[in-house]
């Protein structure tokens, strides 16, 4: 009986450890103030309540600075296809950037703002040619694994 209980606990723990299953994932690419930007968003459904929640990473691509590092952003959504993405506090040390984007057909439009720069326009399109999201999933998981206080 103890072995059966231990086996059940092990199975339950392994399912919890794996986390929620990704419902949908997308890579958006575009520009902000004529600078390249990429946003990867994963959506999940909370099993008990059925509420949708999101995880996101953002990369500002700057040829002059050769910036290729992903940054974690916390995602808030509204019912009108709008998203607010905020620089993750634990990642950056403070909230420095936020993006507000709304869906208009196949395009997301909005702006990026932080304390040092004025508001800059953002225009993004979903990358429909990318079929393998495994590298992006690993980037998100790296943030999840290192987000301990």
C-alpha beads as a LAMMPS data file, in Angstrom:
LAMMPS data file: protein, C-alpha beads

149 atoms
148 bonds

1 atom types
1 bond types

-500.0 500.0 xlo xhi
-500.0 500.0 ylo yhi
-500.0 500.0 zlo zhi

Masses

1 110.0

Atoms # bond

1 1 1 0.000 0.000 0.000
2 1 1 2.867 2.406 0.823
3 1 1 4.395 1.765 -2.596
4 1 1 1.098 2.524 -4.289
5 1 1 0.717 5.809 -2.377
6 1 1 4.334 6.730 -3.140
7 1 1 3.812 5.965 -6.844
8 1 1 0.630 8.094 -6.909
9 1 1 2.436 10.992 -5.184
10 1 1 5.336 10.728 -7.635
11 1 1 2.973 10.819 -10.628
12 1 1 1.046 13.767 -9.176
13 1 1 4.258 15.698 -8.452
14 1 1 5.653 15.061 -11.934
15 1 1 2.465 16.433 -13.531
16 1 1 2.621 19.553 -11.357
17 1 1 6.341 20.007 -12.038
18 1 1 5.784 19.947 -15.787
19 1 1 3.383 22.875 -15.488
20 1 1 0.514 23.833 -17.672
21 1 1 0.333 22.877 -21.305
22 1 1 0.792 25.704 -23.796
23 1 1 -2.512 26.448 -25.557
24 1 1 -1.101 28.759 -28.190
25 1 1 2.231 30.380 -28.955
26 1 1 3.209 33.048 -31.430
27 1 1 6.227 35.042 -32.491
28 1 1 5.495 38.622 -33.529
29 1 1 8.044 40.636 -35.462
30 1 1 8.034 44.268 -36.397
31 1 1 9.430 47.673 -35.619
32 1 1 9.361 50.372 -33.000
33 1 1 10.591 53.757 -34.186
34 1 1 12.165 51.974 -37.192
35 1 1 14.080 49.586 -34.870
36 1 1 13.442 45.808 -35.070
37 1 1 11.571 44.071 -32.231
38 1 1 10.377 40.504 -31.586
39 1 1 7.761 39.372 -29.067
40 1 1 7.093 35.732 -28.216
41 1 1 3.843 35.068 -26.338
42 1 1 2.589 31.797 -24.853
43 1 1 -0.991 31.375 -23.636
44 1 1 -2.170 28.922 -20.990
45 1 1 -5.473 28.050 -19.369
46 1 1 -5.618 27.855 -15.583
47 1 1 -7.138 24.401 -15.051
48 1 1 -9.355 25.197 -12.060
49 1 1 -10.855 28.485 -13.245
50 1 1 -10.476 28.329 -17.029
51 1 1 -8.877 31.796 -17.013
52 1 1 -6.326 32.437 -19.784
53 1 1 -2.913 33.739 -18.739
54 1 1 0.227 34.556 -20.713
55 1 1 4.013 34.453 -20.605
56 1 1 6.187 36.586 -22.845
57 1 1 9.728 37.446 -23.805
58 1 1 10.784 40.457 -25.866
59 1 1 13.908 41.150 -27.855
60 1 1 14.882 44.584 -29.119
61 1 1 17.214 44.078 -32.066
62 1 1 19.675 46.888 -32.540
63 1 1 22.348 46.491 -35.217
64 1 1 24.519 49.184 -33.631
65 1 1 24.577 47.510 -30.217
66 1 1 24.246 43.921 -31.529
67 1 1 21.582 43.274 -28.888
68 1 1 20.184 39.773 -29.156
69 1 1 19.258 39.053 -25.532
70 1 1 15.671 38.167 -24.657
71 1 1 13.990 39.935 -21.732
72 1 1 11.064 38.650 -19.727
73 1 1 7.905 40.762 -19.761
74 1 1 4.824 40.203 -17.616
75 1 1 1.670 40.123 -19.768
76 1 1 -1.755 41.524 -18.923
77 1 1 -4.617 41.153 -21.395
78 1 1 -8.029 42.702 -21.819
79 1 1 -11.137 41.441 -23.587
80 1 1 -10.606 43.708 -26.601
81 1 1 -7.468 41.978 -27.970
82 1 1 -5.218 44.392 -26.108
83 1 1 -2.057 43.481 -24.231
84 1 1 0.064 45.369 -21.743
85 1 1 3.581 43.946 -21.420
86 1 1 5.710 45.175 -18.519
87 1 1 9.436 44.614 -18.010
88 1 1 9.731 41.920 -15.351
89 1 1 10.937 43.462 -12.094
90 1 1 13.160 40.509 -11.131
91 1 1 14.774 40.516 -14.563
92 1 1 15.562 44.212 -14.854
93 1 1 15.797 45.359 -11.237
94 1 1 12.894 47.742 -11.755
95 1 1 10.048 48.308 -14.163
96 1 1 11.699 50.167 -17.018
97 1 1 9.731 49.434 -20.173
98 1 1 6.139 48.769 -21.002
99 1 1 4.402 48.005 -24.256
100 1 1 0.751 48.427 -25.060
101 1 1 -0.450 46.652 -28.198
102 1 1 -3.868 45.999 -29.721
103 1 1 -4.765 43.595 -32.487
104 1 1 -6.014 45.068 -35.761
105 1 1 -6.616 42.162 -38.124
106 1 1 -3.312 40.350 -38.621
107 1 1 -1.331 43.249 -37.154
108 1 1 -0.627 44.461 -33.638
109 1 1 -0.233 48.207 -33.206
110 1 1 0.625 50.186 -30.125
111 1 1 3.527 51.830 -28.394
112 1 1 6.510 51.283 -26.137
113 1 1 7.388 53.659 -23.327
114 1 1 9.906 53.903 -20.532
115 1 1 11.151 56.564 -18.146
116 1 1 14.028 57.641 -20.410
117 1 1 12.399 57.829 -23.833
118 1 1 9.166 59.316 -25.147
119 1 1 6.434 57.016 -26.395
120 1 1 7.413 55.246 -29.637
121 1 1 5.043 53.529 -32.051
122 1 1 5.127 49.718 -32.393
123 1 1 3.834 47.701 -35.345
124 1 1 4.028 43.895 -35.321
125 1 1 2.957 40.988 -37.520
126 1 1 2.656 37.339 -36.535
127 1 1 5.471 35.227 -37.993
128 1 1 3.513 32.481 -39.746
129 1 1 6.541 30.672 -41.170
130 1 1 8.040 29.616 -37.815
131 1 1 6.872 26.101 -36.969
132 1 1 9.377 25.050 -34.287
133 1 1 9.104 27.113 -31.096
134 1 1 11.462 24.888 -29.039
135 1 1 14.270 27.484 -28.761
136 1 1 11.813 30.158 -27.650
137 1 1 10.232 27.765 -25.134
138 1 1 13.711 27.146 -23.710
139 1 1 14.289 30.902 -23.335
140 1 1 11.033 31.265 -21.382
141 1 1 11.905 28.232 -19.253
142 1 1 15.348 29.709 -18.462
143 1 1 13.606 32.749 -16.977
144 1 1 11.200 30.534 -15.048
145 1 1 14.084 28.462 -13.658
146 1 1 16.054 31.515 -12.467
147 1 1 13.226 33.691 -11.097
148 1 1 13.813 32.780 -7.465
149 1 1 13.884 35.618 -4.954

Bonds

1 1 1 2
2 1 2 3
3 1 3 4
4 1 4 5
5 1 5 6
6 1 6 7
7 1 7 8
8 1 8 9
9 1 9 10
10 1 10 11
11 1 11 12
12 1 12 13
13 1 13 14
14 1 14 15
15 1 15 16
16 1 16 17
17 1 17 18
18 1 18 19
19 1 19 20
20 1 20 21
21 1 21 22
22 1 22 23
23 1 23 24
24 1 24 25
25 1 25 26
26 1 26 27
27 1 27 28
28 1 28 29
29 1 29 30
30 1 30 31
31 1 31 32
32 1 32 33
33 1 33 34
34 1 34 35
35 1 35 36
36 1 36 37
37 1 37 38
38 1 38 39
39 1 39 40
40 1 40 41
41 1 41 42
42 1 42 43
43 1 43 44
44 1 44 45
45 1 45 46
46 1 46 47
47 1 47 48
48 1 48 49
49 1 49 50
50 1 50 51
51 1 51 52
52 1 52 53
53 1 53 54
54 1 54 55
55 1 55 56
56 1 56 57
57 1 57 58
58 1 58 59
59 1 59 60
60 1 60 61
61 1 61 62
62 1 62 63
63 1 63 64
64 1 64 65
65 1 65 66
66 1 66 67
67 1 67 68
68 1 68 69
69 1 69 70
70 1 70 71
71 1 71 72
72 1 72 73
73 1 73 74
74 1 74 75
75 1 75 76
76 1 76 77
77 1 77 78
78 1 78 79
79 1 79 80
80 1 80 81
81 1 81 82
82 1 82 83
83 1 83 84
84 1 84 85
85 1 85 86
86 1 86 87
87 1 87 88
88 1 88 89
89 1 89 90
90 1 90 91
91 1 91 92
92 1 92 93
93 1 93 94
94 1 94 95
95 1 95 96
96 1 96 97
97 1 97 98
98 1 98 99
99 1 99 100
100 1 100 101
101 1 101 102
102 1 102 103
103 1 103 104
104 1 104 105
105 1 105 106
106 1 106 107
107 1 107 108
108 1 108 109
109 1 109 110
110 1 110 111
111 1 111 112
112 1 112 113
113 1 113 114
114 1 114 115
115 1 115 116
116 1 116 117
117 1 117 118
118 1 118 119
119 1 119 120
120 1 120 121
121 1 121 122
122 1 122 123
123 1 123 124
124 1 124 125
125 1 125 126
126 1 126 127
127 1 127 128
128 1 128 129
129 1 129 130
130 1 130 131
131 1 131 132
132 1 132 133
133 1 133 134
134 1 134 135
135 1 135 136
136 1 136 137
137 1 137 138
138 1 138 139
139 1 139 140
140 1 140 141
141 1 141 142
142 1 142 143
143 1 143 144
144 1 144 145
145 1 145 146
146 1 146 147
147 1 147 148
148 1 148 149
